[in-house]
Amino acid sequence: MMTSRPLFKPLRILLSEGTSTSAREAVTLLGLAGHVVDVCDPAAAGLARFSRFVRRYRRCPGMRDDPLGFLRFIEGLLVTGDYDVLLPIHEQGFLFARAQERLRPLAGLALPSFASYRTAHSKAGFSRMLSELGLPQPETQIVASVDALRAAVRFPCIIKTTIGTASRGVWMVRNNADLTLAMKELEASNGFAGEVLVQARVAGATEKAQGVFCRGELVGFHVYRQLMEGAGGGDAIKRSVRRDRVRDDLAAIGRHLAWHGALSIDFIMSDDDSGPFYIDCNPRLVEPMAAYLAGVDLVDLLLRISLGETPDVAPATREDVVTHQAMQVLLGRAQRGGDRRDLLHICRDIWCRRGDYAGSTEELTPVRIDWLSAVPLVTTALLLVMSPRLSYALAKRGWGQHLLDIRSVAIIESETF
């Protein structure tokens, strides 16, 4: 059983969304530490709604369609004085960084400057920063038109919009048919309203590094390798690894940006050992349970920094700690063509902790310590067993109003916001 002991008095936390896997895992860690957790989300039934650790789940305006309305809703809660910390676990950090002068007097908040946040949030901005710092990335071209995109493409490659999360706005292009589909979807989504990246494909394993920074200095760090891909490129099974080079590079990025708060990067460890190659940046804390199970509570560090503390540098996490997300395993297998028998076998193996799940710990829906988390897990399993094709619709529920798009980014960046 996972346990945690608070290192300071229990806090009153306002979590700014409750749909993402990152938010759901943060709820578990906050609850285990004894903190009081309230969640805001535009969805009626986000993942965080189903937790015994959530005191109150508040419906709010969607940041994507109404960023100003969402901000006013958050401010209205904070001015009551009921919260010690505002925790932007996902893309809400972009909005809060823009408005942090209004928010900081109301609650603890750990965010860098808006200029730094914009650099990390933009795929084009992150790529340019890597070039400036001399850090490795796949061969990359940044284009702004259909003709320039066609000229830049060399098969196989990855095409990315500069704004996007949860693998939205990303296309693997292996041939002309893939390119035609990517171009069609780019034009339909107004992708050329911003810059588009064309990156050479690097063969290797996907790994992700998570860091927490205090005024530009790295104080907490964890890396894991993706062992099994879930829906939308998510991590179904992970294993913690040690990457000293990546730690140094992430520390350099944080110092360059004077980062304050959580920052995560994705990279490829190439098959020919010439990596790492950095491919993406998330200016937030991504699924923190794996780090906790490997020995470092990144959420605790983030709370301390939010309150103005300067915490000691956390020790290195343990290697070879394996974790999984049963919902991601099921969704990913269904999307890869798994039938009902496959899905039932997976359910059996996860419950019995055998096969791929022997020695692995569930990180997203910890039913044994939070029985309410069984509701979305069992519902997902039953729906997929009835119809595996539902996996696409179920996965898209995570791409809701709590996320940004090109339009909402432009509104938040505008001088009149």
C-alpha positions, 0 to 999 in steps of 0.5 A: 500500500502507498503511504505518505506523511506530510512534511508540513501542515495539511494545505487547502489545494485548488487543482485547476482541472480534473480530466487529465491523467496528470491531475488524477495522479496528483489528487492521489498524492495530495490526498495521501499527504493529508491535503484538502483537495478541490477540483475545477473542471468543465467536464461533468465526470472528469477522472478526478471526480471519482476519488475519495480524496476530492472534497469538492468537484466544481464545474467551471467554464472551459478554458478553451472556449472561454479563457477569461470566464475560466480565469474569473471563475478561479479568481472568484474562488481564490478571493474567498481565502479558502485556498493556500495553493493554486496548482496548475497541473496542466495547460492552465499554467499558460493562462495563469502565467499570463495573469500571475500578478493578479493570482499570486496575492490570492494563493501560492503559485509556482510559475515562471515568467509568461515569456519563459512559459511561452517558449516552453509551451510552443514546439517551435519555441522549444526547438529554437531554444534547443538550437540556441543551447546546442542541445540535441534534437532530430533534424528539424525545419520550421515552416509556415505554409503548405508549399514550404511544408511539402518542400521540407518533407523527407520520408519518414518524418514527424509533422507537428503543429506548434501548439498541441498536447496529448499527441494532438497535432502530430502526424507520423508521415511515412509516404505520400498517403500519410502526407496527404492526410496530414495536410488535409487535417492541418488545413481543417484545423487551421494548423497553418495559422501558426508554425509547423515543425517537420522533424526527421524520425529517430529510431529508438525508445521514448523516454520522459524526464520530469523536473521541479525548479526553484528560481532556475535551479533543479530540485527534483528529477525523474526519468522513465522509459515507455515500455508500452504505448497507450492511447494517443501516444500515452504511457501504458507501462513505464520503467524508471531509468537513470539519465545523468546527461538528461538531468544536466540538459534539463537543468541547463534548460531550466537555468536558461528560462529561469524556470520556477515550477514543474517542467518535463521533456520528452526524448528519444534514446536512439537505437545506435546510442547517439541520443538523447534527442529532445522532441517535446517539452511540457511546462508542467508536471506529467503523471507524478505517481511514477516518480513518487513510487521511485522515491521522489514526491515531485508534487510535495516539492511543487507545493513547497515552491508554491509557498515560497520555500527553497527545498533541498535537492531531492535524492535520485529516484530508484531505477527499474521501478515499473508502473502501469495505467490499466485504462491506458493499457486497455485503450491502447490495445483496443486501438491497435486492433485488440478484440474482446478476448485480448481485452479480457486476458489483459484484465485478468493479467492486471488483476492477478499481477502477472505477465507484463504486470508482474511487479508493476504498480497501478498509478492512475486508478489505485483501487486498493487505496481509493475505491472510487477510482474503480468507477472509470476503470470498470466503466472503460473496461466494460465498454471496450469489451462490448465494443473495442472500437469505442476506444477512440471515442473514449480517448478523445474525452481527455481532449476537452475544454480544459486544454488550449487551442490556437484560438485560445492561445491567441486570446491569452497572448493578446494585449487586451487580455 
